[in-house]
Amino acid sequence: MDNKDIPSWILSLESDDLEFIKKFVLNSGSLKQLAKDYEVSYPTVRIRLDRLIQKIQINEEHNKGELISFIKNLAVEERISLEDAKLIIEKYKEEKEVK
C-alpha cells in the first residue's frame, strides 16, 4: 500500500490513538479487555473510544472547513468546552453568511 492510499483520517491520528485501535482490533472489540490491558475502568475506555470516534468524524467532515474542524478538535481534546466550541462555530457561520 502506498502512502497516498492511506486514508487521511488515519494520518491525522496520534500514535497512541493508533495503538488503541490496534489493541481494540486484537481484542475483538472488547472494551472490557481493553480496560484490563490499560488498567483503567470500562467507562474510561468508553470515553477514549468516543473521543477517537469524534476525531475520525471531524476529519471526515474536513470539507466543511478547516477552522470548524480545528475548533471541534479543541473541544474533543477538552482544550475548550463544547459550549464554547458551539458558540465560536455559530459566530463564524453567521459572519460567513454576512459576507
Secondary structure as GFF3:
##gff-version 3
##sequence-region A 1 99
A	DSSP	three_ten_helix	3	5	.	.	.	ID=ss1
A	DSSP	alpha_helix	8	11	.	.	.	ID=ss2
A	DSSP	alpha_helix	15	26	.	.	.	ID=ss3
A	DSSP	alpha_helix	31	38	.	.	.	ID=ss4
A	DSSP	alpha_helix	42	60	.	.	.	ID=ss5
A	DSSP	three_ten_helix	62	64	.	.	.	ID=ss6
A	DSSP	alpha_helix	66	76	.	.	.	ID=ss7
A	DSSP	alpha_helix	82	98	.	.	.	ID=ss8
###
